[in-house]
Amino acid sequence: MSFDERKLLFFTASGILMLLVVSPALNRFFIFPRTEFFTELWLLGPNQKAEGYPFNVTVNEKYEVFLGMANHLGYAAYYNVAVKFRNETQPYPDNLNYTPSSLLLSNIYAFVLDKGIWELPLRFSFSYTYNETLSQVKFHTMQLNDAVLGMENYVLFWNSERKGFFGNLFFELWIYNTTARGFLYHGRFVSLWFNLTSTKVGMINGYS
């Protein structure tokens, strides 16, 4: 390698090293445009981790999960999280067409600053009875934190293939639109599936 080649290699390496050193400082002077604007929505288990979610549910037993969101919209936003419950045959949100489910139990409202994070612990339980003649579970109420929500019209039917009564608690994300002067479905939701078949339920209702 000639002297000129070594000299060029030295200056090239030095230039790369200098860029690596000063790049954090450059971020203070250059503001890069944000290209993605969205809202994160998540549901965590009782230990605030993506694990340990309740599945086998028993009557009047209390469970806990954590609902959270992060605002990356570029502005402070006013959100509505619609709390909904469905059996295996009732409508689900259609994210392909941005169509929400027509069901509704309750609403949770939150104002989140841009780049802000919001999280809420949700403690819930279900009151219901088992109808052995009809092979169905009929709900009475759901307690969500301090609120008692009526569920008189909600019924789960026996799934003979999966051997259980399956229900789906889900949370739809809505955002306030100033033009429409109301909340619009934001195309995101998170959910939990429950199986209401358990030893405790069987003992209470004479079901096995």
C-alpha positions as a Python dict, from the first residue, in 0.01 Angstrom:
ca = {
    (1, 'M'): (0, 0, 0),
    (2, 'S'): (142, 337, -104),
    (3, 'F'): (176, 639, 124),
    (4, 'D'): (-115, 816, -49),
    (5, 'E'): (-340, 513, -5),
    (6, 'R'): (-253, 489, 365),
    (7, 'K'): (-318, 859, 402),
    (8, 'L'): (-662, 826, 237),
    (9, 'L'): (-751, 528, 455),
    (10, 'F'): (-647, 720, 769),
    (11, 'F'): (-861, 1024, 685),
    (12, 'T'): (-1159, 805, 589),
    (13, 'A'): (-1145, 613, 916),
    (14, 'S'): (-1100, 936, 1112),
    (15, 'G'): (-1399, 1092, 938),
    (16, 'I'): (-1624, 794, 1017),
    (17, 'L'): (-1511, 796, 1382),
    (18, 'M'): (-1580, 1168, 1411),
    (19, 'L'): (-1934, 1125, 1274),
    (20, 'L'): (-2004, 852, 1527),
    (21, 'V'): (-1883, 1075, 1811),
    (22, 'V'): (-2074, 1391, 1714),
    (23, 'S'): (-2396, 1227, 1586),
    (24, 'P'): (-2575, 1253, 1925),
    (25, 'A'): (-2482, 1622, 1937),
    (26, 'L'): (-2613, 1675, 1582),
    (27, 'N'): (-2956, 1557, 1691),
    (28, 'R'): (-2979, 1873, 1902),
    (29, 'F'): (-2951, 2095, 1594),
    (30, 'F'): (-3137, 1891, 1333),
    (31, 'I'): (-3505, 1801, 1378),
    (32, 'F'): (-3610, 1516, 1153),
    (33, 'P'): (-3975, 1511, 1041),
    (34, 'R'): (-4202, 1244, 1192),
    (35, 'T'): (-4331, 1016, 922),
    (36, 'E'): (-4569, 791, 1121),
    (37, 'F'): (-4862, 908, 1330),
    (38, 'F'): (-5050, 648, 1530),
    (39, 'T'): (-5165, 539, 1876),
    (40, 'E'): (-5040, 231, 2056),
    (41, 'L'): (-5296, 31, 2250),
    (42, 'W'): (-5210, -260, 2476),
    (43, 'L'): (-5343, -494, 2741),
    (44, 'L'): (-5112, -644, 3004),
    (45, 'G'): (-5163, -915, 3263),
    (46, 'P'): (-5187, -867, 3642),
    (47, 'N'): (-4808, -820, 3675),
    (48, 'Q'): (-4806, -554, 3400),
    (49, 'K'): (-4646, -802, 3162),
    (50, 'A'): (-4774, -966, 2844),
    (51, 'E'): (-4844, -1287, 3032),
    (52, 'G'): (-5068, -1436, 3301),
    (53, 'Y'): (-5392, -1316, 3144),
    (54, 'P'): (-5706, -1456, 3311),
    (55, 'F'): (-5879, -1722, 3104),
    (56, 'N'): (-6073, -1967, 3322),
    (57, 'V'): (-6325, -1737, 3490),
    (58, 'T'): (-6546, -1821, 3786),
    (59, 'V'): (-6854, -1642, 3918),
    (60, 'N'): (-6787, -1325, 4125),
    (61, 'E'): (-6412, -1391, 4123),
    (62, 'K'): (-6202, -1072, 4084),
    (63, 'Y'): (-5938, -1041, 3811),
    (64, 'E'): (-5700, -764, 3708),
    (65, 'V'): (-5539, -647, 3383),
    (66, 'F'): (-5375, -320, 3273),
    (67, 'L'): (-5505, -119, 2979),
    (68, 'G'): (-5262, 130, 2825),
    (69, 'M'): (-5199, 356, 2529),
    (70, 'A'): (-4923, 578, 2391),
    (71, 'N'): (-4993, 884, 2177),
    (72, 'H'): (-4776, 925, 1864),
    (73, 'L'): (-5020, 1145, 1670),
    (74, 'G'): (-4819, 1466, 1686),
    (75, 'Y'): (-5078, 1643, 1902),
    (76, 'A'): (-5263, 1600, 2230),
    (77, 'A'): (-5561, 1370, 2180),
    (78, 'Y'): (-5887, 1297, 2357),
    (79, 'Y'): (-5965, 924, 2356),
    (80, 'N'): (-6261, 705, 2434),
    (81, 'V'): (-6199, 336, 2502),
    (82, 'A'): (-6527, 153, 2443),
    (83, 'V'): (-6562, -150, 2672),
    (84, 'K'): (-6749, -432, 2497),
    (85, 'F'): (-6833, -799, 2548),
    (86, 'R'): (-6945, -1062, 2299),
    (87, 'N'): (-7016, -1431, 2268),
    (88, 'E'): (-6882, -1639, 1980),
    (89, 'T'): (-7161, -1537, 1741),
    (90, 'Q'): (-7186, -1163, 1808),
    (91, 'P'): (-7017, -893, 1595),
    (92, 'Y'): (-6647, -821, 1618),
    (93, 'P'): (-6472, -497, 1505),
    (94, 'D'): (-6387, -503, 1134),
    (95, 'N'): (-6045, -341, 1108),
    (96, 'L'): (-6033, -394, 732),
    (97, 'N'): (-6322, -151, 688),
    (98, 'Y'): (-6261, 43, 1013),
    (99, 'T'): (-6602, -63, 1142),
    (100, 'P'): (-6654, -100, 1519),
    (101, 'S'): (-6870, -357, 1692),
    (102, 'S'): (-7227, -247, 1762),
    (103, 'L'): (-7208, -376, 2120),
    (104, 'L'): (-7131, -154, 2419),
    (105, 'L'): (-7094, -196, 2795),
    (106, 'S'): (-6917, 121, 2906),
    (107, 'N'): (-6674, 398, 2805),
    (108, 'I'): (-6339, 503, 2948),
    (109, 'Y'): (-6216, 853, 2859),
    (110, 'A'): (-5856, 972, 2859),
    (111, 'F'): (-5669, 1285, 2750),
    (112, 'V'): (-5313, 1200, 2644),
    (113, 'L'): (-5044, 1449, 2544),
    (114, 'D'): (-4832, 1394, 2234),
    (115, 'K'): (-4568, 1129, 2312),
    (116, 'G'): (-4751, 1070, 2638),
    (117, 'I'): (-4838, 732, 2795),
    (118, 'W'): (-5161, 650, 2979),
    (119, 'E'): (-5229, 330, 3172),
    (120, 'L'): (-5519, 216, 3388),
    (121, 'P'): (-5556, -94, 3608),
    (122, 'L'): (-5886, -271, 3542),
    (123, 'R'): (-6029, -491, 3816),
    (124, 'F'): (-6334, -688, 3708),
    (125, 'S'): (-6565, -974, 3797),
    (126, 'F'): (-6877, -1133, 3647),
    (127, 'S'): (-7207, -1230, 3808),
    (128, 'Y'): (-7390, -1505, 3616),
    (129, 'T'): (-7585, -1828, 3644),
    (130, 'Y'): (-7578, -2153, 3450),
    (131, 'N'): (-7895, -2282, 3291),
    (132, 'E'): (-7854, -2660, 3269),
    (133, 'T'): (-8171, -2708, 3062),
    (134, 'L'): (-8062, -2465, 2790),
    (135, 'S'): (-7689, -2533, 2830),
    (136, 'Q'): (-7609, -2166, 2852),
    (137, 'V'): (-7457, -1909, 3086),
    (138, 'K'): (-7668, -1602, 3151),
    (139, 'F'): (-7497, -1289, 3282),
    (140, 'H'): (-7637, -1050, 3540),
    (141, 'T'): (-7370, -785, 3596),
    (142, 'M'): (-7004, -707, 3544),
    (143, 'Q'): (-6812, -506, 3801),
    (144, 'L'): (-6540, -294, 3639),
    (145, 'N'): (-6335, -109, 3900),
    (146, 'D'): (-6605, 80, 4096),
    (147, 'A'): (-6877, 59, 3830),
    (148, 'V'): (-7145, -211, 3811),
    (149, 'L'): (-7248, -271, 3449),
    (150, 'G'): (-7573, -440, 3351),
    (151, 'M'): (-7533, -754, 3137),
    (152, 'E'): (-7887, -893, 3145),
    (153, 'N'): (-7895, -942, 2766),
    (154, 'Y'): (-7566, -1131, 2745),
    (155, 'V'): (-7567, -1509, 2707),
    (156, 'L'): (-7293, -1764, 2635),
    (157, 'F'): (-7378, -2089, 2461),
    (158, 'W'): (-7210, -2425, 2509),
    (159, 'N'): (-6940, -2496, 2250),
    (160, 'S'): (-6951, -2874, 2207),
    (161, 'E'): (-6627, -2886, 2005),
    (162, 'R'): (-6415, -2681, 2245),
    (163, 'K'): (-6605, -2798, 2555),
    (164, 'G'): (-6673, -2463, 2715),
    (165, 'F'): (-6865, -2137, 2739),
    (166, 'F'): (-6650, -1874, 2571),
    (167, 'G'): (-6683, -1497, 2599),
    (168, 'N'): (-6473, -1213, 2466),
    (169, 'L'): (-6408, -888, 2654),
    (170, 'F'): (-6259, -627, 2422),
    (171, 'F'): (-6162, -261, 2420),
    (172, 'E'): (-6203, -42, 2112),
    (173, 'L'): (-6003, 278, 2067),
    (174, 'W'): (-6194, 589, 1958),
    (175, 'I'): (-6053, 940, 1911),
    (176, 'Y'): (-6227, 1276, 1921),
    (177, 'N'): (-6250, 1440, 1580),
    (178, 'T'): (-6297, 1818, 1588),
    (179, 'T'): (-6443, 1826, 1236),
    (180, 'A'): (-6704, 1562, 1311),
    (181, 'R'): (-6744, 1697, 1667),
    (182, 'G'): (-6751, 1348, 1806),
    (183, 'F'): (-6551, 1031, 1861),
    (184, 'L'): (-6454, 819, 1560),
    (185, 'Y'): (-6330, 460, 1569),
    (186, 'H'): (-5950, 463, 1549),
    (187, 'G'): (-5921, 114, 1402),
    (188, 'R'): (-5753, -49, 1700),
    (189, 'F'): (-5873, -285, 1971),
    (190, 'V'): (-5737, -535, 2223),
    (191, 'S'): (-5925, -829, 2372),
    (192, 'L'): (-5938, -1115, 2620),
    (193, 'W'): (-6111, -1449, 2572),
    (194, 'F'): (-6262, -1621, 2874),
    (195, 'N'): (-6381, -1974, 2941),
    (196, 'L'): (-6657, -1982, 3201),
    (197, 'T'): (-6632, -2358, 3240),
    (198, 'S'): (-6448, -2442, 3561),
    (199, 'T'): (-6462, -2673, 3862),
    (200, 'K'): (-6602, -2394, 4078),
    (201, 'V'): (-6883, -2317, 3832),
    (202, 'G'): (-6959, -2687, 3797),
    (203, 'M'): (-6988, -2732, 4171),
    (204, 'I'): (-7217, -2431, 4209),
    (205, 'N'): (-7448, -2521, 3925),
    (206, 'G'): (-7431, -2899, 3931),
    (207, 'Y'): (-7246, -2895, 3599),
    (208, 'S'): (-6946, -3104, 3503),
}
